Amino acid sequence: MRRLPWLSVAVLSVVACSSTKAPPGVDGSSKDDVGRADAAATPDASSLPDAPPAPADTRASSPAPDVSPAGPDTVQPSRDASQPNDTRLPSDTAPASDLPRNPDATMGPDASPDNRAIDQSPGVDGPAGVDARSDSQPDAPVDAPTGGRTLGGCSVLPSNHVFNTPVADLPVHPSSAAFISTIGNHNIHLDLGTSTDMTSQEYYGIPYNVVAGNALAWTHISYSSTDPDMGDPALDETDCVDQSSGTAHTIVSPCLASKASKPWLPIPTSPLVEGGLDRDLAQPYGDHHMLIVDSDTCRLWELYHCYPSDAHGWDVFGSATFDLKSNALRPAGWTSADAAGFPILPLLLLASEASSGEIKHALRFTINSGSIRKEYVWPARHLTNNGTTSSSLPPMGQLFRLKASYQIPSSYGTQSRAILQALKTYGMYIADGGSAMYVQGEPSANWQDSTFSQVQSVGSSQFEAVDISTIMNRTGFDPNSAAVPSP
């Protein structure tokens, strides 16, 4: 996560590109704003209602900031308005044209049906047996009765989590037309690829790893970077485990140096990393996400700006953890490996699911950072300051869906129809800033060429914003939980 002075953002946005590889003329990096940002202004604290208690999800040591209403359906962290804007935000990359993907560009000898990396080599602290993969096997049972999926034997969030809840019947947001106009006329772009070789220039997408955390030798890390433009990690919004807890792997949150002097994380010996294993000693700016599912505890760890280091094992700029059995959200105002404070993996497109014919969860997408309002809406927890407070801009975390009037062509392939139907049924959330209408997925040799051309033929005019306040107004709604109360 590059932290740039505000005065430099406009100039450096042209040259500060993510190390995620992309075809010529295409941004490819769509996750530029994971860094935190303080609210530009907040109401007087005395006028705000008391915030609900923070969820009991390993965060008791750091109470969540107050949640202040910023409109009918938006919230923003209550921070000291006298503080200057956080100057450690990354620049937004230049918007890319919605170029069609060359279906032959990412095919190569590495594009085998099963390109899993089974880690059986000694780890930093001893032997480890883990399964580091992108997609090699179907993970979600096709006949699952509710939304969601299973990865590594773990259900990915409860069935009543908002990400796993159909939203086709929710009303259209009153500002839908303005939001779509702000996003602009762009077609969907699938931010993923068919190469599973991390050394390839055609390695696109965000992979994930599955580990057995109880048998794994956890890896020491340093929250640092040798890139001089990075600044200081936001440790007060970071989760980790300190070595002192031993095999208990007690979570420390926030991961301040005073609480975790020797942080370690369940990183496999040969992990799959977005953008590949970059050993450049300068550690140039790049999201370099690493997603890890601990199958023993059903806990998700998501890291960003990850670089292997001879001195520290790994240099990591931030990490967040999510209990996959829980609906608890991150504390209000906290970032994650995603600018919205979301988990990435539960919203990621997987080839196995698309190939099954049914995707039972929402997706994540990006728009230009300057087009995102400086507010966030539930279930998001974090905002960035690249946009303005204009009501014509959608807030961070805004939900969109494919209109019911859009008819999915029967001639489209199974993967394409599954993706487009998921966009109708579950929708997609603004999760970060980047290129407009980029929908993120994993790299997999099982993505079909026709999927790219078919899905990318759908334009932004076919989408509408969803008024999620209908859920927020239900009896039993908890702003610190992603659970959807019954109507």
C-alpha positions as CSV (number, residue, x, y, z in Angstrom):
1,M,0.0,0.0,0.0
2,R,1.8,3.1,-1.1
3,R,1.4,6.1,1.2
4,L,1.8,9.3,-0.9
5,P,1.8,12.9,0.2
6,W,-1.5,14.5,-0.9
7,L,0.3,17.1,-3.1
8,S,2.0,14.3,-5.0
9,V,-1.0,12.2,-5.7
10,A,-2.1,13.8,-9.0
11,V,1.4,13.7,-10.4
12,L,2.4,10.2,-9.2
13,S,-0.9,8.6,-10.1
14,V,0.3,8.3,-13.7
15,V,3.4,6.3,-12.8
16,A,2.6,4.6,-9.5
17,C,1.2,1.3,-10.9
18,S,0.4,-1.9,-9.1
19,S,2.7,-4.8,-9.7
20,T,-0.3,-6.8,-10.7
21,K,0.4,-7.5,-14.3
22,A,-2.0,-6.2,-16.9
23,P,-2.3,-6.1,-20.7
24,P,-1.0,-2.9,-22.4
25,G,-3.4,-0.1,-21.9
26,V,-5.3,-1.8,-19.1
27,D,-4.9,-0.8,-15.4
28,G,-5.1,-4.2,-14.0
29,S,-4.7,-2.9,-10.5
30,S,-8.1,-2.2,-9.0
31,K,-7.3,-2.2,-5.3
32,D,-5.4,1.1,-4.8
33,D,-7.0,2.6,-1.7
34,V,-6.6,0.1,1.0
35,G,-4.8,2.6,3.2
36,R,-6.9,4.3,5.8
37,A,-8.2,7.9,5.6
38,D,-9.5,10.1,8.4
39,A,-12.9,11.8,7.8
40,A,-12.5,15.3,6.5
41,A,-15.2,16.5,9.0
42,T,-17.5,15.0,11.5
43,P,-20.5,16.3,13.4
44,D,-20.0,17.5,17.0
45,A,-19.6,14.4,19.1
46,S,-22.1,15.6,21.7
47,S,-24.8,15.4,19.1
48,L,-24.2,11.8,18.2
49,P,-25.9,8.8,19.7
50,D,-23.8,6.3,21.6
51,A,-22.5,3.6,19.3
52,P,-23.4,0.0,19.8
53,P,-20.7,-2.0,21.6
54,A,-18.1,-3.5,19.3
55,P,-18.7,-7.1,18.3
56,A,-16.8,-9.6,20.5
57,D,-14.6,-10.8,17.7
58,T,-11.1,-10.6,19.1
59,R,-11.3,-6.8,19.2
60,A,-12.1,-6.1,22.8
61,S,-8.7,-4.4,23.3
62,S,-9.6,-1.7,20.9
63,P,-13.1,-0.2,21.2
64,A,-14.6,0.9,17.9
65,P,-15.0,4.6,17.2
66,D,-18.5,6.1,17.4
67,V,-20.6,5.7,14.3
68,S,-22.1,9.0,13.2
69,P,-25.0,9.2,10.7
70,A,-24.0,10.9,7.4
71,G,-27.2,10.6,5.6
72,P,-30.1,8.2,5.3
73,D,-27.9,5.2,4.8
74,T,-24.3,6.1,5.3
75,V,-21.9,6.1,8.2
76,Q,-18.4,7.5,8.8
77,P,-15.9,7.2,11.6
78,S,-16.0,9.8,14.3
79,R,-12.6,11.3,14.3
80,D,-11.0,14.6,15.4
81,A,-12.0,17.0,12.7
82,S,-9.0,19.2,13.5
83,Q,-6.6,16.5,12.3
84,P,-5.2,16.9,8.8
85,N,-6.2,14.4,6.2
86,D,-4.1,11.3,6.3
87,T,-1.3,11.8,3.9
88,R,-0.4,8.2,3.6
89,L,-3.1,7.3,1.0
90,P,-2.0,5.7,-2.2
91,S,-2.7,7.5,-5.5
92,D,-5.5,6.3,-7.7
93,T,-4.2,4.7,-10.9
94,A,-5.2,6.3,-14.1
95,P,-8.6,4.9,-15.3
96,A,-8.2,2.3,-18.0
97,S,-10.1,1.9,-21.2
98,D,-12.6,-0.9,-21.2
99,L,-10.6,-2.9,-23.6
100,P,-11.7,-6.4,-24.6
101,R,-9.4,-9.1,-23.3
102,N,-7.4,-11.0,-25.9
103,P,-8.6,-14.5,-25.3
104,D,-5.2,-15.9,-26.5
105,A,-3.1,-13.5,-24.4
106,T,-3.0,-15.5,-21.2
107,M,-2.9,-19.1,-22.5
108,G,0.4,-20.9,-22.2
109,P,2.1,-24.0,-21.1
110,D,1.3,-23.1,-17.5
111,A,-2.5,-23.1,-18.1
112,S,-3.1,-26.7,-16.9
113,P,-6.4,-27.9,-15.5
114,D,-4.7,-28.5,-12.1
115,N,-1.9,-26.1,-11.2
116,R,-2.0,-26.5,-7.4
117,A,1.1,-25.9,-5.4
118,I,1.2,-28.5,-2.6
119,D,3.6,-27.2,0.0
120,Q,5.6,-30.1,1.5
121,S,8.8,-28.4,2.0
122,P,10.3,-27.1,5.3
123,G,8.9,-23.8,6.4
124,V,10.8,-20.9,8.0
125,D,10.3,-22.5,11.4
126,G,9.9,-26.2,10.5
127,P,7.9,-28.5,8.3
128,A,4.6,-27.6,6.9
129,G,2.0,-29.3,4.8
130,V,-0.4,-26.9,3.2
131,D,-2.4,-26.6,0.0
132,A,-1.7,-23.3,-1.7
133,R,-4.0,-23.0,-4.7
134,S,-6.1,-20.7,-6.8
135,D,-9.0,-22.9,-7.9
136,S,-8.0,-26.4,-8.7
137,Q,-11.0,-28.2,-7.3
138,P,-14.7,-27.4,-7.0
139,D,-15.2,-26.1,-3.4
140,A,-18.9,-25.3,-3.1
141,P,-21.5,-28.0,-3.3
142,V,-23.8,-27.3,-6.2
143,D,-26.9,-28.3,-4.2
144,A,-26.2,-26.1,-1.2
145,P,-29.6,-24.9,0.0
146,T,-28.5,-21.4,1.0
147,G,-26.2,-18.7,-0.3
148,G,-22.4,-18.8,0.2
149,R,-19.7,-21.4,-0.4
150,T,-17.3,-23.8,1.3
151,L,-13.5,-23.5,1.1
152,G,-11.1,-25.7,2.9
153,G,-14.0,-27.4,4.6
154,C,-15.2,-24.1,6.0
155,S,-18.4,-22.3,5.2
156,V,-17.5,-18.8,3.9
157,L,-19.5,-16.7,6.3
158,P,-23.0,-17.6,7.7
159,S,-25.9,-18.1,5.4
160,N,-27.6,-14.9,6.7
161,H,-24.5,-12.7,6.0
162,V,-25.4,-9.9,3.7
163,F,-22.9,-11.1,1.2
164,N,-24.8,-14.4,1.0
165,T,-28.3,-12.8,0.9
166,P,-30.3,-12.3,-2.3
167,V,-31.0,-8.6,-2.9
168,A,-33.1,-8.7,-6.1
169,D,-36.2,-7.7,-4.2
170,L,-34.7,-4.6,-2.5
171,P,-35.8,-1.2,-3.8
172,V,-33.7,0.9,-6.2
173,H,-31.6,3.6,-4.4
174,P,-33.1,7.1,-5.0
175,S,-29.7,8.3,-6.2
176,S,-29.2,5.3,-8.6
177,A,-29.2,7.4,-11.8
178,A,-26.7,9.9,-10.3
179,F,-24.4,7.1,-9.1
180,I,-24.4,5.4,-12.5
181,S,-23.7,8.7,-14.2
182,T,-20.8,9.3,-11.9
183,I,-19.3,5.9,-12.6
184,G,-19.6,6.7,-16.3
185,N,-20.2,4.6,-19.4
186,H,-18.0,1.5,-19.0
187,N,-18.5,-2.2,-19.6
188,I,-17.7,-4.8,-17.0
189,H,-14.1,-5.9,-17.0
190,L,-13.2,-9.2,-15.5
191,D,-10.0,-8.6,-13.4
192,L,-8.7,-12.2,-13.6
193,G,-6.9,-14.4,-16.0
194,T,-6.2,-18.0,-17.2
195,S,-2.4,-18.1,-16.3
196,T,-1.6,-19.8,-13.0
197,D,2.1,-19.3,-13.3
198,M,3.2,-16.5,-10.9
199,T,6.3,-15.8,-13.0
200,S,4.2,-15.1,-16.0
201,Q,3.6,-11.5,-17.3
202,E,0.0,-12.7,-17.8
203,Y,-0.7,-13.6,-14.2
204,Y,-3.9,-11.7,-13.4
205,G,-6.3,-12.0,-10.5
206,I,-6.2,-12.6,-6.7
207,P,-5.3,-16.2,-5.7
208,Y,-5.9,-17.8,-2.3
209,N,-4.2,-20.4,-0.1
210,V,-5.6,-23.0,2.2
211,V,-3.5,-24.1,5.2
212,A,-3.8,-26.4,8.3
213,G,-2.9,-23.8,10.9
214,N,-2.4,-26.2,13.8
215,A,0.2,-28.2,11.9
216,L,1.8,-25.3,10.1
217,A,5.0,-23.7,11.2
218,W,3.8,-20.0,11.3
219,T,6.1,-17.5,9.7
220,H,7.7,-14.4,11.2
221,I,6.8,-11.2,9.5
222,S,7.7,-7.5,9.8
223,Y,5.2,-4.7,9.3
224,S,7.5,-2.7,7.1
225,S,8.7,-1.9,3.6
226,T,11.9,-0.8,2.0
227,D,10.0,1.3,-0.4
228,P,10.7,4.9,0.8
229,D,7.3,6.1,-0.4
230,M,5.3,3.7,1.8
231,G,5.4,5.5,5.1
232,D,4.3,3.8,8.3
233,P,1.9,0.8,8.5
234,A,-1.5,1.5,10.1
235,L,-0.9,-1.0,13.0
236,D,-3.8,0.5,15.0
237,E,-6.1,-1.1,12.3
238,T,-4.1,-4.3,11.9
239,D,-4.6,-7.9,13.3
240,C,-1.8,-10.4,14.0
241,V,-0.7,-13.1,16.3
242,D,2.4,-12.7,18.6
243,Q,4.8,-15.6,18.9
244,S,4.5,-15.5,22.7
245,S,1.1,-17.2,22.5
246,G,2.7,-20.3,21.0
247,T,0.3,-22.8,19.5
248,A,-2.7,-21.0,21.0
249,H,-2.2,-18.4,18.2
250,T,-4.0,-15.8,20.2
251,I,-5.1,-12.9,18.0
252,V,-3.7,-9.4,18.9
253,S,-5.9,-6.6,17.6
254,P,-4.8,-3.9,17.1
255,C,-1.3,-5.3,16.3
256,L,0.7,-2.6,18.1
257,A,4.4,-3.2,18.6
258,S,3.8,-2.9,22.4
259,K,1.4,-5.9,22.2
260,A,3.1,-8.0,19.5
261,S,6.8,-7.6,19.4
262,K,7.3,-10.7,17.4
263,P,4.3,-11.0,15.0
264,W,3.8,-14.1,12.9
265,L,1.1,-15.3,10.5
266,P,0.1,-18.6,8.9
267,I,2.0,-18.0,5.7
268,P,2.7,-21.2,3.8
269,T,6.2,-21.9,2.5
270,S,5.3,-21.4,-1.1
271,P,2.3,-19.1,-1.1
272,L,0.2,-17.8,-4.0
273,V,0.4,-14.0,-4.1
274,E,-1.3,-11.5,-6.2
275,G,1.2,-10.2,-8.8
276,G,3.6,-13.1,-8.0
277,L,6.6,-13.4,-5.7
278,D,8.4,-10.1,-6.2
279,R,11.9,-10.1,-4.8
280,D,12.8,-6.6,-5.8
281,L,14.7,-5.2,-2.8
282,A,13.0,-1.8,-3.5
283,Q,9.6,-3.4,-3.0
284,P,7.8,-1.2,-5.5
285,Y,4.2,-0.3,-4.8
286,G,1.8,-3.1,-5.5
287,D,-1.2,-4.5,-3.6
288,H,0.4,-8.0,-3.6
289,H,-2.5,-9.4,-1.6
290,M,-2.1,-12.8,0.1
291,L,-5.3,-14.5,1.1
292,I,-5.1,-17.5,3.6
293,V,-7.9,-19.8,4.9
294,D,-6.9,-21.6,8.0
295,S,-9.0,-24.8,7.7
296,D,-8.3,-25.8,11.3
297,T,-10.0,-22.7,12.8
298,C,-12.0,-21.5,9.8
299,R,-10.3,-18.2,10.0
300,L,-9.4,-16.0,7.0
301,W,-6.3,-14.0,7.0
302,E,-5.8,-11.3,4.3
303,L,-2.5,-9.4,3.9
304,Y,-1.4,-6.7,1.5
305,H,1.9,-5.4,0.1
306,C,3.6,-8.7,0.8
307,Y,7.2,-9.2,-0.2
308,P,9.5,-12.1,0.8
309,S,12.4,-10.8,2.9
310,D,15.7,-12.5,3.8
311,A,15.8,-10.4,7.0
312,H,12.2,-10.8,8.2
313,G,10.7,-13.8,6.5
314,W,8.1,-11.5,4.9
315,D,7.6,-7.7,4.8
316,V,3.9,-7.1,5.1
317,F,2.2,-3.7,5.3
318,G,-1.1,-4.7,6.8
319,S,-3.2,-7.7,7.8
320,A,-6.7,-8.4,8.8
321,T,-8.5,-11.5,10.0
322,F,-12.1,-12.7,9.8
323,D,-13.8,-15.5,11.6
324,L,-15.6,-17.3,8.7
325,K,-18.2,-18.6,11.2
326,S,-19.1,-15.1,12.3
327,N,-21.1,-12.1,11.0
328,A,-19.0,-9.7,13.0
329,L,-17.7,-6.7,11.1
330,R,-14.4,-4.9,11.6
331,P,-14.6,-2.0,14.1
332,A,-16.1,1.1,12.6
333,G,-13.5,3.1,10.8
334,W,-11.0,0.3,10.4
335,T,-9.6,-0.7,7.0
336,S,-8.6,-4.2,6.0
337,A,-6.7,-5.5,3.0
338,D,-9.5,-3.8,1.2
339,A,-10.3,0.0,1.4
340,A,-14.0,-0.7,2.4
341,G,-12.9,-2.8,5.4
342,F,-14.4,-5.9,3.6
343,P,-12.9,-9.3,3.4
344,I,-11.8,-10.0,-0.2
345,L,-12.1,-13.7,-0.6
346,P,-15.9,-14.0,0.2
347,L,-16.6,-11.6,-2.7
348,L,-14.1,-13.1,-5.2
349,L,-15.1,-14.9,-8.4
350,L,-13.9,-18.5,-8.5
351,A,-13.9,-20.6,-11.7
352,S,-15.2,-23.7,-9.9
353,E,-18.3,-21.9,-8.8
354,A,-19.0,-20.2,-12.2
355,S,-18.5,-23.6,-13.9
356,S,-21.0,-25.2,-11.5
357,G,-23.6,-22.9,-13.0
358,E,-24.5,-21.1,-9.8
359,I,-22.7,-18.5,-7.7
360,K,-24.3,-18.0,-4.4
361,H,-22.8,-14.8,-3.1
362,A,-22.2,-11.1,-4.0
363,L,-19.1,-9.9,-5.9
364,R,-16.6,-7.1,-5.4
365,F,-15.8,-4.3,-7.9
366,T,-13.9,-1.0,-8.2
367,I,-14.5,2.4,-9.7
368,N,-12.3,5.4,-10.0
369,S,-11.3,6.6,-6.5
370,G,-12.3,10.1,-7.2
371,S,-15.8,8.9,-8.0
372,I,-16.3,7.5,-4.4
373,R,-18.0,9.7,-1.9
374,K,-16.0,10.4,1.4
375,E,-18.5,8.3,3.3
376,Y,-19.2,4.6,3.7
377,V,-22.4,2.6,3.9
378,W,-23.1,-0.6,5.8
379,P,-21.7,-3.2,5.6
380,A,-18.5,-1.2,4.7
381,R,-16.4,0.1,7.6
382,H,-13.9,2.4,6.1
383,L,-13.7,5.3,3.7
384,T,-11.0,7.1,1.6
385,N,-10.6,10.8,0.9
386,N,-9.9,10.8,-2.8
387,G,-13.4,11.8,-3.7
388,T,-15.7,14.5,-2.4
389,T,-18.8,14.6,-0.2
390,S,-21.1,15.1,-3.2
391,S,-24.3,13.1,-2.9
392,S,-24.0,12.3,-6.6
393,L,-21.0,10.0,-5.7
394,P,-21.7,6.5,-4.4
395,P,-20.3,5.9,-0.9
396,M,-17.7,3.2,-0.2
397,G,-19.5,-0.1,0.1
398,Q,-22.5,0.9,-2.1
399,L,-24.3,-2.1,-3.5
400,F,-25.2,-2.4,-7.2
401,R,-27.1,-5.1,-9.1
402,L,-27.8,-6.0,-12.7
403,K,-31.3,-4.8,-13.6
404,A,-34.1,-7.3,-13.7
405,S,-34.9,-6.1,-17.2
406,Y,-31.6,-7.3,-18.5
407,Q,-32.1,-10.6,-20.2
408,I,-29.2,-13.0,-19.9
409,P,-28.7,-14.5,-23.4
410,S,-29.4,-18.2,-23.5
411,S,-26.6,-18.6,-25.9
412,Y,-24.0,-17.6,-23.2
413,G,-21.8,-20.2,-21.6
414,T,-22.4,-21.7,-18.2
415,Q,-19.7,-19.5,-16.5
416,S,-21.1,-16.3,-18.1
417,R,-24.7,-17.0,-17.2
418,A,-23.7,-17.9,-13.6
419,I,-21.7,-14.6,-13.2
420,L,-24.5,-12.4,-14.7
421,Q,-27.2,-14.2,-12.6
422,A,-25.1,-13.6,-9.4
423,L,-25.0,-9.9,-10.3
424,K,-28.8,-9.9,-10.5
425,T,-29.4,-12.0,-7.4
426,Y,-26.6,-10.9,-5.0
427,G,-25.2,-7.8,-6.7
428,M,-21.7,-6.4,-6.3
429,Y,-20.2,-3.9,-3.7
430,I,-17.8,-1.1,-4.3
431,A,-14.8,-2.5,-2.3
432,D,-12.0,-0.3,-3.4
433,G,-10.8,2.4,-5.8
434,G,-9.3,1.6,-9.2
435,S,-10.5,1.1,-12.7
436,A,-14.2,1.5,-13.3
437,M,-16.4,-1.6,-13.4
438,Y,-13.5,-4.0,-12.7
439,V,-14.9,-7.2,-11.1
440,Q,-12.2,-9.2,-9.3
441,G,-11.6,-13.0,-9.4
442,E,-8.9,-15.6,-9.1
443,P,-6.4,-16.7,-11.7
444,S,-7.4,-20.1,-13.1
445,A,-6.8,-22.2,-16.1
446,N,-10.5,-23.1,-16.0
447,W,-11.8,-19.7,-17.1
448,Q,-13.3,-20.1,-20.6
449,D,-12.4,-17.6,-23.3
450,S,-16.0,-17.0,-24.1
451,T,-16.6,-15.9,-20.5
452,F,-14.5,-12.8,-21.0
453,S,-16.1,-11.6,-24.2
454,Q,-19.7,-12.4,-23.0
455,V,-19.6,-10.9,-19.6
456,Q,-17.5,-7.9,-20.7
457,S,-20.3,-7.0,-23.3
458,V,-22.5,-5.8,-20.4
459,G,-22.3,-2.0,-19.8
460,S,-22.8,0.1,-16.7
461,S,-26.2,1.3,-18.0
462,Q,-27.6,-2.1,-17.2
463,F,-26.9,-1.7,-13.5
464,E,-28.7,0.1,-10.7
465,A,-27.8,1.0,-7.1
466,V,-29.6,-0.8,-4.4
467,D,-31.3,0.9,-1.4
468,I,-29.9,-1.3,1.4
469,S,-31.5,0.9,4.1
470,T,-34.5,-1.5,3.9
471,I,-32.4,-4.1,5.7
472,M,-30.9,-1.5,8.1
473,N,-34.4,-0.5,9.2
474,R,-35.5,-4.0,10.1
475,T,-36.1,-4.9,13.7
476,G,-32.9,-6.5,15.2
477,F,-30.5,-4.9,12.8
478,D,-27.0,-4.4,14.3
479,P,-24.6,-2.0,12.5
480,N,-21.7,-4.0,13.8
481,S,-22.9,-7.2,12.3
482,A,-23.4,-8.3,8.7
483,A,-26.4,-10.5,9.7
484,V,-29.6,-9.7,7.8
485,P,-32.6,-9.7,10.1
486,S,-35.8,-11.4,8.8
487,P,-38.3,-9.1,7.2
